[in-house]
Amino acid sequence: MIRFEVPTLRIELPGIYAKHLDLKVTSEAVAITGERKQESQHEDKGMRRSEFRYGRLQRVIPLPTRIQNDKVQAEYQNGMLCLRLPKA
């Protein structure tokens, strides 16, 4: 029995929540756009410190072979996006 591995694409996206992520997969490329919105406030000994981090991400990754874009599986956990891309 021959077993074929499904190609996997892993992308680190620290600080971006899944609700701020947009993913488009075609048979030839993966397009990712997202926005990081991170705010933190700390108060210590009467002193307040606020930090804000904002950033926009846009990336298009061409794929080396055609894939079945209607059968792509995506998983996003702890800032790591994992896409399983079955070949056409």
C-alpha positions as CSV (number, residue, x, y, z in Angstrom):
1,M,0.0,0.0,0.0
2,I,1.4,3.4,-1.0
3,R,0.8,6.2,1.5
4,F,1.0,9.8,0.4
5,E,1.7,12.6,2.8
6,V,-0.5,15.7,2.5
7,P,1.8,18.8,2.1
8,T,1.6,21.1,5.2
9,L,2.3,24.8,5.4
10,R,3.0,26.3,8.9
11,I,3.1,30.0,9.5
12,E,3.9,31.8,12.8
13,L,1.5,34.7,13.5
14,P,2.2,35.7,17.1
15,G,-0.1,38.3,18.7
16,I,-2.8,37.9,16.1
17,Y,-6.2,36.5,17.1
18,A,-8.1,34.2,14.7
19,K,-10.9,36.7,14.4
20,H,-8.4,39.2,13.0
21,L,-7.1,36.8,10.4
22,D,-8.4,36.4,6.8
23,L,-7.2,33.5,4.7
24,K,-7.8,32.9,1.0
25,V,-6.6,29.7,-0.7
26,T,-6.6,29.2,-4.5
27,S,-5.2,26.3,-6.3
28,E,-1.9,28.1,-6.9
29,A,-1.4,30.4,-3.8
30,V,-2.3,31.2,-0.2
31,A,-3.1,34.8,0.7
32,I,-3.1,35.8,4.4
33,T,-4.1,39.2,5.8
34,G,-4.3,40.0,9.4
35,E,-4.2,42.8,12.0
36,R,-2.4,42.8,15.4
37,K,-4.1,44.8,18.1
38,Q,-2.4,44.4,21.4
39,E,-2.9,46.6,24.4
40,S,-1.6,46.2,27.9
41,Q,-1.8,48.3,31.1
42,H,0.2,47.8,34.2
43,E,0.0,49.7,37.5
44,D,2.7,49.4,40.1
45,K,3.3,51.6,43.1
46,G,1.1,54.4,41.9
47,M,2.7,54.5,38.4
48,R,0.7,53.4,35.3
49,R,2.3,52.1,32.2
50,S,0.4,51.4,28.9
51,E,1.7,49.7,25.8
52,F,0.0,49.5,22.4
53,R,1.1,47.4,19.5
54,Y,-0.7,47.6,16.2
55,G,0.4,46.2,12.9
56,R,-1.0,44.9,9.6
57,L,0.1,41.7,7.9
58,Q,-0.4,40.9,4.2
59,R,1.4,38.0,2.5
60,V,0.9,35.9,-0.6
61,I,2.7,32.6,-0.7
62,P,2.9,30.9,-4.1
63,L,2.5,27.1,-4.0
64,P,5.0,24.9,-5.9
65,T,2.2,22.5,-7.2
66,R,-1.6,22.9,-7.7
67,I,-3.8,22.0,-4.8
68,Q,-7.4,21.1,-4.2
69,N,-8.4,24.4,-2.6
70,D,-11.9,23.1,-1.7
71,K,-10.3,20.4,0.5
72,V,-7.8,22.5,2.5
73,Q,-7.9,22.0,6.3
74,A,-6.8,24.9,8.6
75,E,-5.9,24.9,12.3
76,Y,-4.9,27.9,14.3
77,Q,-3.5,27.6,17.9
78,N,-1.3,29.7,20.0
79,G,-0.2,31.9,17.1
80,M,0.6,29.0,14.7
81,L,-1.4,28.5,11.5
82,C,-1.2,25.1,10.1
83,L,-2.7,24.4,6.6
84,R,-3.0,20.9,5.1
85,L,-2.9,21.3,1.3
86,P,-3.9,18.2,-0.7
87,K,-2.4,18.1,-4.1
88,A,-4.7,18.2,-7.2
